[in-house]
Amino acid sequence: MTFKALSQYLDKLEKTASRNEITQILSQLFKTADKEEIDKVIYLLLGQLAPNYMAITLNIAERMMLRVIAQAYDEDINKVKALYKQMGDLGNVAQSLAIADGGALSVSAVYDKLMEIAREAGAGSQERKVSGTAKLLGELDPLSARFVARIPVGKLRLGFSDMTILDALSYMVKGDKGARVEIEHAFNVTADIGKIAQKVKARGLSSLEAIVPEPGTPIRPSLAERLPSAEKILEKVGREVYVEPKYDGFRSQVHIYEQDGAKTVAIFSRNLENTTPMFPDLVAAAKGLKVKNAIFDGEAIGYEPKSKRFLPFQETVQRKRKHGIEQAVKDFPLKLFIFDVLYLNGKSFLNVPFDQRRKTLEGVIPEAGEAIEITRQEKVASAEVIRDLIKKYLAEGLEGALIKKIDAPYKAGGRGYHWVKYKKTTEGGLADTVDCLVLGIYKGRGKRAGFGAGAFLVGVKEGTRFLSVSKIGTGLTDEQWREMDKRARSLKIKDRPKEYEVPKNLTPDAWVKPSLVVEILADEITRSPIHTAGLALRFPRLIRFRDEKSPEQATSITELNTLFEMQKSLSKK
Ligand code: ATP
C-alpha cells in the first residue's frame, strides 16, 4: 500500500466523528492493507512506531519541526513560523508547502525511514533527525506530508483508541463485532496490537486460539473490584478466600527471558510502560532468581530496612525519575512483592487456578529476600478475621488488603470479583477514592491569591465526555496548591474542550486540557442539582496526582453511581 493511499484514509478518519463510522473506515483499511504491513499501518494510525512499552519515539520538538519543514521545502524559517502562527498546525503548514506530486513511497518505506530517524542516537543525532525527516517530507505528496509532519511531534490525534481498532479487526474478519471477544482476549495476553492484527490477517482468527504470553511482551494486568464490607466479600468472592496486604507502590510485571544469549529482565507498569530503567536494583535481583524464563506480577514499594517500615506512595514515587537513578537506589530502597506467576519455564499459567499458581510461586520466590519476596497471604473464612488483618496491615503503614478468589484463573486485562480491594476508607464512608480529571482552575482569592490557583473543577467520565462533579477549594496542602498551579498553568487552554460538560455558572477562569488526573478522597457522595454528573463529592481532599493514569482511566459515572449505592447500603447498617 502506498503511503498516499493510507493518507486518504487518515483524511477520512480525521473528518469523521462517529465511532461506528470510524470502525467501518478502519475495517476497510485493514482489508486493503497487506499482511506484512498491517502492523505498521496500525502503529502509524495511533501516531506511533511501535507499542508504547517499546518506548520508540521520534521526539521532535515543535521548534525543531519548524526547521525540518523549512529545510524540506527550502523555505525561510521565518515564513514557516508565520504560516504556523496563522494555521496553528504543523501538518497543515507542511501540506501547504509540499509540491512533490510524489506519492510513490510505500507505507513500509515511510515507516522504515521514520524508524531509522527514531533510532538516531549520540553526537549529532539531532541534526541527523532534522535532515532525515526533511528529506522524507520532501519526497511526499502534500496530503502525506500533512500526516507525516504530525507524527514526530505527537500531534496525529485521530480520536480513537486501541479498543476501536479491536472492533475494526473483528469487522475485517467477520463483518461484525462477533470476533471482538476473541481478539480482545489475545490482546490482553500479548499487548501488541500490531502483532495481533498481523496474525489474524495472515492466518485467520483460529491463530489466536492458542495464544500464550511471550516474555518481553506485556500482559494487560488484572484489576480489582470494590465491595462495601467483609461480609459482602465472602458472599461474592467465596466462602474461603486469600487475603493479602495491598501495597501502595508501583505495579510491576516482571519478565525474565533469554535474549541474544543473555538473561534479560523487563519490568512493565500498570499502564504497560517499560519502567525497567527505573529499577536497576530489582533487575539485578530478578536475574538472580532460579528460573529459565518467567512473567511475575507484583508491586514495588519503598521500604526502610532498619525500621521495617513501608514508605507512603509520596516517598516511593521519588524513584520515578529519569536522572540520578543510582543515588535514588540508595536513598529510596525498594522491595518488590511478587503476588502472581503468569508464565514459567516455557509454560503459560494464566488458566491455572490461583492456589496452584501460588504453590508454584512459593517454589521460586523467597519468603524473605533482600529485594524480592513473595507477598504474604492467609486463607480466611471469616469476616472478622478479614477485618483484623486489615487493621494489622494498616498499622504497618499499608494501604489495605486484596481479597482473592482461591481457584480463579488470572484475568488478564480485566476488573472482576476474582480480586477485591479493600482500603482503609472502605467501612468509614466511601468505598474508594475517586480518580477525577481536572477540567479547569479558578484564580486564588484572599489567602490563596499567592498560589495562583485557588480552586479547581474536576469531573468524571461518561463515554468520551467528562461531567463536572466537584469544585475543590480546600483540602490541599500549600505544596499541593503550588504543584496544582504549576501543572495547570502548563496545560491551560482558552476554549472549553468539547468533551467537557460544565454548568455555565461554574465556568472556570482557565480550562485545563484533558490530561491531569487526581485521586480524590471524599467523605460522602451526594446528589447534586448543580453538577452535570448529577452527583457531587462532599469534603473532597486531594490524595495525589495520578500521573500514571490517562483521562480515559478516570473514574466513570457508572463507577461513581456504584460507589453512591454502596454508601447507601453502608449507612443503612
Ligand atoms: P488503586 O490503585 O487506586 O486501588 P487502580 O485502579 O490503580 O486503583 P486496582 O485494580 O483498583 O488498581 O487495585 C489493584 C492495585 O493494587 C493493583 O494494580 C496493584 O498495583 C496494587 N496491589 C498492591 N498489592 C497487591 C496485591 N497483593 N495483589 C494485587 N494487587 C496489589
Residues whose N, C-alpha, C, O or C-beta is under 5 A from the ligand:
A	BS01	ATP	S222 L223 A224 E244 P245 K246 Y247 R251 E299 F339 T375 L402 K421
